[in-house]
Amino acid sequence: MNRIYLDLRICAVCVCCFLFSVSAKAQDKSPLRVGVAGVSHAHLHEVIIRLERGDFQIVGVSEKDPRILKENGLRGKVADSLFFADIHEMLEKTKPEAVVAYGSIYDHLEVVKACAPRHIHVMVEKPLAVNMEHANQMADLARENDILLLTNYETTWYPTNHEAYKLVNDEKALGPVHRINVFDGHQGPFEIGCGRDFTDWLTDPVLNGGGAVIDFGCYGANLATWLLKGEKPVRVYGVLQQCKPDKYPKVDDDATIIVEYPHTVVQIMASWNWPLNRKDMHIYGKDGYIYQDNATDMRVNIKGKDVKTDVPALQPPYNDSFYYLKAAVRGEIEVAPYDLSALENNLMVVRILEAAIRSARSGQPVVL
């Protein structure tokens, strides 16, 4: 009888575990509970255009500037009761699973300090931090509290970048890669009509960490770190210019960053002075080259012959920042160490940017 009773108890436990597993999977289909920390970033429209999609819901919004708290793109789309002046109050009252940061880059550290001890995951807009002091504090908090600390870039969701990665690393189609040139930027934040709430901190050397070197230099550093699988640079050389000091008196508006690796040179050209909007990349190897022109178009030449390349669309959750965030938080996907959004990659990004700024000030390359 005792053996039968024990077997029955074991079966009951197994059934409970099975039911809990089924319930957990069903719960995973529910919208991700998201808090928004800061609403001054122009990229806030990425949240707004996805609100009706259903994969996440905004449970709370915090903004410390009283005027911006009252007047922002989420007003009228999120209940008034969900807006808070203090991030800690927002987190305590709304209990989000993850927080997305849409304030200044300087404020990213404050967001992680608030979220990490509460075991709330964080996704910040690029780059991770204004400097390595902030980045290291953020990384320590994330690791100590076992949270995801992700960084979102527009170019992470470009199918052409992923096709280029496959050609370079999986198929070895170019042979050894010896040069990567990355071009990013536009005519300038004032020139393209960015709002004052955004530009007030974007053009501030403390709140943004720099000008174009931070705003657009981060893209190239992020892509290079990913394409080279986390390889550590040998040295970094930076040239920062003020082509329009009347408009951008406090920060650089044009940056060239040369990152030297053992077998590859990466040149990052980040500017608020391009005559066009651009986020493109050229990759050169022993046997060919890739011209990644935009999110969907690329040109490939292997051993002197043009190769027709059909760029497949990325599949969910790898095609969208919020799909990715939900899948990562719910444990449906693993964030590999040097993925474009991963903490390790973005620590390297900040290290490269900080070295470029130091190099520009001294006129000498910075050895890492």
MIVEXDREN-427938 format. One record per residue (C-alpha): residue number from 1; residue in three letters; x, y, z. Coordinates in pm, 1 decimal. Layout:
// MIVEXDREN-427938
   i  aa       px       py       pz
 NUM ALA        X        Y        Z
...
// end
This chain:
// MIVEXDREN-427938
   i  aa       px       py       pz
   1 MET      0.0      0.0      0.0
   2 ASN    281.9    239.8     88.5
   3 ARG    445.2    178.4   -250.5
   4 ILE    115.7    240.6   -431.9
   5 TYR     58.0    555.1   -227.1
   6 LEU    409.2    677.5   -308.1
   7 ASP    359.0    606.7   -679.5
   8 LEU     32.9    796.8   -673.8
   9 ARG    199.1   1093.4   -504.6
  10 ILE    477.8   1090.9   -765.5
  11 CYS    218.4   1080.4  -1043.6
  12 ALA     32.0   1368.2   -883.1
  13 VAL    352.8   1572.4   -868.4
  14 CYS    424.3   1494.0  -1234.0
  15 VAL     73.3   1598.4  -1333.1
  16 CYS    110.2   1923.7  -1138.2
  17 CYS    444.9   1992.4  -1304.8
  18 PHE    292.5   1924.4  -1644.6
  19 LEU     -3.1   2152.8  -1575.0
  20 PHE    230.0   2424.3  -1444.7
  21 SER    443.3   2390.6  -1759.0
  22 VAL    138.0   2420.1  -1982.0
  23 SER     15.0   2716.6  -1779.1
  24 ALA    354.3   2887.6  -1799.8
  25 LYS    364.0   2841.8  -2175.6
  26 ALA     14.3   2983.7  -2204.9
  27 GLN    114.9   3276.9  -1985.4
  28 ASP    416.5   3341.4  -2210.4
  29 LYS    176.0   3430.3  -2491.4
  30 SER     39.1   3720.8  -2290.1
  31 PRO    167.9   4070.5  -2371.0
  32 LEU    501.3   4164.5  -2215.8
  33 ARG    451.0   4414.8  -1934.1
  34 VAL    672.9   4709.4  -2028.6
  35 GLY    765.0   5027.2  -1845.6
  36 VAL    899.4   5330.5  -2030.4
  37 ALA   1172.4   5530.5  -1854.3
  38 GLY   1204.4   5872.7  -2013.7
  39 VAL   1012.3   6001.5  -2314.6
  40 SER   1240.4   6271.0  -2462.3
  41 HIS   1413.7   6046.8  -2718.5
  42 ALA   1302.4   6084.9  -3081.1
  43 HIS   1303.0   5705.6  -3109.1
  44 LEU    997.4   5696.3  -2881.6
  45 HIS    796.5   5670.8  -3202.9
  46 GLU    921.0   5309.6  -3221.7
  47 VAL    705.9   5240.4  -2916.0
  48 ILE    408.9   5443.6  -3037.6
  49 ILE    380.0   5272.8  -3376.7
  50 ARG    376.5   4928.8  -3208.9
  51 LEU    125.0   4999.5  -2931.5
  52 GLU   -169.0   4835.3  -3106.9
  53 ARG     23.9   4526.2  -3208.0
  54 GLY    -50.7   4331.3  -2891.2
  55 ASP    283.8   4167.7  -2809.1
  56 PHE    350.9   4416.9  -2526.9
  57 GLN    157.7   4662.4  -2315.4
  58 ILE    277.8   4981.8  -2150.4
  59 VAL    205.0   4948.8  -1778.8
  60 GLY    389.6   5261.6  -1665.0
  61 VAL    576.5   5568.2  -1789.0
  62 SER    826.5   5778.5  -1593.9
  63 GLU    972.7   6118.0  -1685.3
  64 LYS   1144.1   6354.9  -1444.1
  65 ASP   1096.4   6671.8  -1650.2
  66 PRO    749.8   6804.8  -1550.4
  67 ARG    680.6   6969.6  -1884.9
  68 ILE    781.0   6664.7  -2091.2
  69 LEU    585.0   6440.3  -1855.1
  70 LYS    270.3   6635.9  -1943.4
  71 GLU    344.5   6671.9  -2314.6
  72 ASN    479.3   6366.0  -2494.9
  73 GLY    386.8   6118.6  -2764.3
  74 LEU    240.6   5862.2  -2524.0
  75 ARG    -19.5   6099.5  -2380.3
  76 GLY   -362.0   6002.0  -2501.3
  77 LYS   -237.6   5654.1  -2588.6
  78 VAL   -162.5   5539.6  -2232.8
  79 ALA   -390.5   5604.2  -1935.0
  80 ASP   -307.4   5920.6  -1738.8
  81 SER   -285.1   5716.4  -1417.1
  82 LEU     19.7   5532.6  -1557.9
  83 PHE    244.1   5841.5  -1579.8
  84 PHE    489.4   5907.7  -1296.8
  85 ALA    752.8   6169.9  -1221.4
  86 ASP    966.6   5917.1  -1034.0
  87 ILE   1094.3   5592.3  -1184.4
  88 HIS   1098.2   5413.5   -849.1
  89 GLU    729.7   5489.7   -790.4
  90 MET    648.6   5373.0  -1142.1
  91 LEU    830.8   5043.9  -1090.1
  92 GLU    675.8   4977.2   -748.8
  93 LYS    320.0   5050.9   -858.0
  94 THR    316.3   4894.9  -1204.7
  95 LYS    555.3   4595.5  -1174.5
  96 PRO    683.5   4576.9  -1534.1
  97 GLU    872.6   4273.3  -1659.1
  98 ALA   1104.5   4495.8  -1860.2
  99 VAL   1180.6   4865.7  -1894.9
 100 VAL   1277.8   5046.5  -2213.6
 101 ALA   1480.2   5366.6  -2175.7
 102 TYR   1396.9   5666.9  -2394.3
 103 GLY   1575.5   5946.6  -2209.9
 104 SER   1931.4   6075.5  -2238.7
 105 ILE   2223.0   5833.3  -2262.1
 106 TYR   2347.4   5971.3  -1929.2
 107 ASP   2020.9   5857.6  -1766.9
 108 HIS   2074.9   5493.3  -1864.7
 109 LEU   2274.1   5432.5  -1546.9
 110 GLU   1991.9   5571.0  -1331.1
 111 VAL   1743.4   5340.9  -1505.0
 112 VAL   1956.6   5031.6  -1443.4
 113 LYS   2015.8   5133.8  -1081.4
 114 ALA   1638.3   5144.4  -1033.0
 115 CYS   1553.4   4827.6  -1227.1
 116 ALA   1832.6   4580.9  -1151.9
 117 PRO   1772.8   4536.2   -774.8
 118 ARG   1405.5   4473.5   -858.6
 119 HIS   1509.1   4210.0  -1115.2
 120 ILE   1348.8   4402.5  -1400.7
 121 HIS   1513.2   4361.8  -1740.9
 122 VAL   1626.1   4671.2  -1933.1
 123 MET   1660.2   4765.4  -2298.4
 124 VAL   1823.1   5101.7  -2371.0
 125 GLU   1847.9   5293.6  -2695.7
 126 LYS   2195.7   5299.8  -2846.5
 127 PRO   2461.9   5335.2  -2720.4
 128 LEU   2475.6   5157.7  -2385.8
 129 ALA   2635.7   5441.7  -2187.4
 130 VAL   2813.5   5777.9  -2208.6
 131 ASN   3146.1   5634.0  -2088.3
 132 MET   3307.5   5323.2  -1943.2
 133 GLU   3255.0   5435.3  -1584.2
 134 HIS   2879.0   5428.3  -1638.8
 135 ALA   2896.1   5116.4  -1857.0
 136 ASN   3088.8   4915.7  -1598.0
 137 GLN   2849.1   5013.2  -1320.5
 138 MET   2555.5   4911.5  -1536.0
 139 ALA   2717.6   4579.9  -1628.6
 140 ASP   2796.4   4499.3  -1265.0
 141 LEU   2437.2   4570.4  -1160.6
 142 ALA   2297.8   4357.8  -1443.8
 143 ARG   2522.3   4062.6  -1363.2
 144 GLU   2474.6   4080.7   -986.0
 145 ASN   2096.9   4082.5  -1025.1
 146 ASP   2079.1   3841.4  -1319.7
 147 ILE   1889.5   4071.3  -1555.2
 148 LEU   1915.0   4126.2  -1928.3
 149 LEU   2071.1   4457.6  -2026.8
 150 LEU   2012.7   4499.2  -2399.3
 151 THR   2095.7   4782.9  -2639.3
 152 ASN   1872.3   4860.3  -2934.3
 153 TYR   2004.5   4978.3  -3272.5
 154 GLU   1802.0   5035.9  -3587.1
 155 THR   2062.7   4842.4  -3786.8
 156 THR   2020.5   4529.5  -3573.5
 157 TRP   1700.2   4460.2  -3765.6
 158 TYR   1843.9   4513.2  -4116.6
 159 PRO   1823.2   4187.8  -4318.4
 160 THR   2129.2   4292.2  -4523.0
 161 ASN   2351.1   4306.7  -4216.0
 162 HIS   2258.2   3950.5  -4125.0
 163 GLU   2311.7   3833.1  -4482.7
 164 ALA   2655.0   3998.0  -4475.4
 165 TYR   2736.0   3818.5  -4149.5
 166 LYS   2637.7   3485.8  -4305.5
 167 LEU   2853.5   3545.8  -4613.9
 168 VAL   3152.6   3656.2  -4406.1
 169 ASN   3141.7   3412.4  -4116.0
 170 ASP   2932.8   3111.4  -4214.4
 171 GLU   3015.9   3076.1  -4583.4
 172 LYS   3360.5   3243.9  -4573.6
 173 ALA   3268.5   3380.7  -4915.5
 174 LEU   3508.1   3676.8  -4898.5
 175 GLY   3803.0   3486.7  -4757.7
 176 PRO   3991.1   3666.7  -4478.6
 177 VAL   3834.2   4009.3  -4419.3
 178 HIS   4089.7   4290.7  -4402.9
 179 ARG   3877.0   4607.6  -4416.3
 180 ILE   3532.5   4719.3  -4300.5
 181 ASN   3408.5   5073.0  -4371.2
 182 VAL   3091.0   5182.9  -4195.3
 183 PHE   2905.3   5503.4  -4289.3
 184 ASP   2635.5   5644.8  -4060.7
 185 GLY   2458.1   5973.7  -4013.5
 186 HIS   2250.6   6246.0  -4175.4
 187 GLN   2250.9   6620.2  -4239.6
 188 GLY   2231.5   6697.9  -3866.4
 189 PRO   1966.9   6676.7  -3590.4
 190 PHE   1866.2   7042.0  -3630.6
 191 GLU   1871.1   7015.9  -4007.7
 192 ILE   1634.3   6718.0  -4020.3
 193 GLY   1393.7   6872.9  -3768.7
 194 CYS   1454.1   6680.1  -3445.6
 195 GLY   1254.4   6829.1  -3157.5
 196 ARG   1404.5   7040.6  -2883.5
 197 ASP   1331.8   6786.0  -2608.9
 198 PHE   1563.6   6548.8  -2794.6
 199 THR   1831.9   6789.4  -2917.4
 200 ASP   1870.8   6958.6  -2578.7
 201 TRP   2050.0   6649.3  -2450.9
 202 LEU   2169.0   6504.0  -2782.8
 203 THR   2398.8   6806.6  -2832.1
 204 ASP   2518.6   6811.7  -2471.4
 205 PRO   2865.7   6659.4  -2408.1
 206 VAL   2762.0   6529.5  -2064.8
 207 LEU   2409.9   6402.2  -2129.3
 208 ASN   2499.5   6238.7  -2462.0
 209 GLY   2870.0   6179.9  -2399.6
 210 GLY   2964.6   6357.9  -2724.9
 211 GLY   2810.4   6450.7  -3057.7
 212 ALA   2820.0   6253.0  -3381.0
 213 VAL   3095.4   6029.3  -3240.3
 214 ILE   2844.3   5889.0  -2989.9
 215 ASP   2522.6   5928.3  -3186.8
 216 PHE   2646.8   5752.2  -3500.5
 217 GLY   2990.7   5613.3  -3416.9
 218 CYS   2823.8   5347.5  -3203.9
 219 TYR   2666.8   5176.6  -3507.4
 220 GLY   3000.0   5092.7  -3667.3
 221 ALA   3157.2   4977.8  -3341.8
 222 ASN   2856.4   4754.1  -3275.5
 223 LEU   2856.3   4596.2  -3622.7
 224 ALA   3233.7   4545.7  -3626.4
 225 THR   3232.4   4377.8  -3284.7
 226 TRP   2959.6   4141.8  -3408.0
 227 LEU   3111.8   4069.0  -3748.6
 228 LEU   3451.0   3999.3  -3589.0
 229 LYS   3291.0   3780.3  -3317.9
 230 GLY   3406.3   3989.8  -3025.7
 231 GLU   3770.0   4014.3  -3130.2
 232 LYS   3945.6   4279.1  -2922.7
 233 PRO   4093.7   4582.6  -3100.6
 234 VAL   4463.8   4657.3  -3074.3
 235 ARG   4433.3   5036.2  -3090.7
 236 VAL   4187.5   5311.9  -3175.6
 237 TYR   4249.6   5643.7  -3350.3
 238 GLY   3987.7   5917.6  -3357.3
 239 VAL   3945.6   6246.6  -3543.9
 240 LEU   3658.5   6468.5  -3425.9
 241 GLN   3561.5   6787.7  -3605.1
 242 GLN   3323.3   7079.3  -3564.7
 243 CYS   3216.3   7163.0  -3917.3
 244 LYS   2920.4   7367.8  -3789.8
 245 PRO   3032.5   7524.5  -3460.1
 246 ASP   2756.9   7784.0  -3487.5
 247 LYS   2496.7   7506.2  -3463.1
 248 TYR   2681.6   7252.9  -3248.6
 249 PRO   2921.1   7456.5  -3031.4
 250 LYS   2957.7   7203.0  -2748.6
 251 VAL   3013.8   6875.6  -2935.6
 252 ASP   3168.5   6727.6  -3248.3
 253 ASP   2947.2   6701.0  -3555.2
 254 ASP   3180.5   6482.0  -3761.6
 255 ALA   3382.3   6182.1  -3645.7
 256 THR   3623.9   5939.1  -3806.7
 257 ILE   3725.7   5638.0  -3599.5
 258 ILE   3991.3   5391.2  -3708.8
 259 VAL   3986.0   5065.4  -3513.9
 260 GLU   4283.8   4837.8  -3567.7
 261 TYR   4248.4   4463.7  -3510.7
 262 PRO   4521.1   4199.8  -3552.8
 263 HIS   4416.6   4128.8  -3914.1
 264 THR   4146.0   4382.6  -3993.4
 265 VAL   4105.4   4759.9  -4003.7
 266 VAL   3763.0   4912.3  -3939.4
 267 GLN   3694.8   5270.6  -4040.5
 268 ILE   3383.6   5428.2  -3891.1
 269 MET   3258.8   5751.1  -4051.8
 270 ALA   2992.8   5909.3  -3832.6
 271 SER   2860.8   6251.6  -3918.2
 272 TRP   2592.6   6514.5  -3886.5
 273 ASN   2726.6   6654.7  -4214.0
 274 TRP   2632.4   6399.0  -4474.8
 275 PRO   2424.4   6539.5  -4762.7
 276 LEU   2198.1   6233.1  -4723.6
 277 ASN   2070.5   5991.8  -4464.0
 278 ARG   2287.7   5682.6  -4458.3
 279 LYS   2349.6   5361.2  -4267.9
 280 ASP   2561.7   5153.5  -4503.7
 281 MET   2872.5   4938.9  -4487.7
 282 HIS   3148.1   4809.2  -4717.3
 283 ILE   3329.1   4485.3  -4632.7
 284 TYR   3643.7   4381.6  -4821.2
 285 GLY   3810.2   4042.1  -4811.5
 286 LYS   4081.4   3859.8  -5002.3
 287 ASP   3831.1   3709.3  -5247.3
 288 GLY   3558.6   3970.7  -5276.6
 289 TYR   3354.1   4251.6  -5130.3
 290 ILE   3008.7   4333.3  -4997.3
 291 TYR   2841.3   4669.6  -5035.5
 292 GLN   2554.8   4671.4  -4785.7
 293 ASP   2360.8   4971.9  -4914.1
 294 ASN   2061.5   4984.6  -4682.0
 295 ALA   1825.8   4756.9  -4490.3
 296 THR   1724.4   4550.0  -4793.5
 297 ASP   1974.8   4608.8  -5076.3
 298 MET   2330.8   4483.6  -5111.8
 299 ARG   2586.5   4420.7  -5382.7
 300 VAL   2825.9   4126.6  -5366.8
 301 ASN   3129.5   4052.2  -5582.1
 302 ILE   3326.1   3728.4  -5542.3
 303 LYS   3652.2   3677.8  -5732.4
 304 GLY   3569.9   3948.8  -5981.5
 305 LYS   3213.8   3836.6  -6053.4
 306 ASP   2897.6   4006.8  -5936.5
 307 VAL   2681.1   3767.8  -5737.7
 308 LYS   2303.0   3803.0  -5740.4
 309 THR   2196.4   3810.3  -5378.6
 310 ASP   1839.5   3771.3  -5263.3
 311 VAL   1822.7   3903.3  -4909.2
 312 PRO   1565.8   3705.6  -4710.4
 313 ALA   1345.5   3883.5  -4459.7
 314 LEU   1435.4   3826.5  -4096.5
 315 GLN   1196.1   3603.2  -3906.1
 316 PRO   1039.6   3686.6  -3567.9
 317 PRO   1165.5   3749.5  -3307.3
 318 TYR   1487.3   3851.4  -3484.5
 319 ASN   1322.6   4115.2  -3702.6
 320 ASP   1202.9   4360.7  -3438.2
 321 SER   1332.3   4506.6  -3112.8
 322 PHE   1015.8   4443.0  -2911.8
 323 TYR    963.6   4090.2  -3043.4
 324 TYR   1326.4   4025.1  -2949.6
 325 LEU   1288.6   4180.2  -2604.9
 326 LYS    982.4   3971.5  -2525.4
 327 ALA   1142.6   3647.0  -2644.5
 328 ALA   1460.6   3716.5  -2447.8
 329 VAL   1278.4   3810.0  -2126.8
 330 ARG   1048.7   3507.2  -2149.9
 331 GLY   1345.4   3275.6  -2207.1
 332 GLU   1238.6   3174.0  -2556.3
 333 ILE   1574.1   3273.0  -2708.9
 334 GLU   1929.7   3301.3  -2582.1
 335 VAL   2126.9   3623.5  -2617.4
 336 ALA   2475.1   3516.3  -2724.4
 337 PRO   2769.6   3717.6  -2583.1
 338 TYR   2847.5   3922.5  -2893.5
 339 ASP   2501.2   3950.3  -3043.9
 340 LEU   2423.7   4301.6  -3162.2
 341 SER   2203.4   4366.6  -2858.5
 342 ALA   2420.7   4184.7  -2604.6
 343 LEU   2590.3   4346.0  -2306.9
 344 GLU   2938.1   4217.7  -2395.8
 345 ASN   2918.4   4365.6  -2744.3
 346 ASN   2800.1   4699.9  -2616.6
 347 LEU   3064.0   4725.3  -2347.9
 348 MET   3315.4   4697.7  -2632.3
 349 VAL   3125.8   4966.7  -2823.6
 350 VAL   3160.0   5213.7  -2536.9
 351 ARG   3525.9   5119.8  -2494.9
 352 ILE   3592.6   5199.2  -2861.2
 353 LEU   3401.4   5528.2  -2848.9
 354 GLU   3574.2   5640.6  -2531.0
 355 ALA   3912.7   5555.0  -2682.5
 356 ALA   3826.5   5753.3  -2997.4
 357 ILE   3741.4   6060.2  -2789.8
 358 ARG   4062.0   6029.7  -2591.0
 359 SER   4262.0   5985.8  -2910.8
 360 ALA   4105.6   6295.1  -3068.5
 361 ARG   4203.4   6501.2  -2766.4
 362 SER   4564.8   6379.9  -2759.3
 363 GLY   4619.5   6338.8  -3133.7
 364 GLN   4760.1   5991.9  -3064.8
 365 PRO   4615.5   5642.7  -3106.4
 366 VAL   4490.9   5478.4  -2788.1
 367 VAL   4614.3   5127.0  -2717.2
 368 LEU   4345.1   4907.3  -2563.4
// end
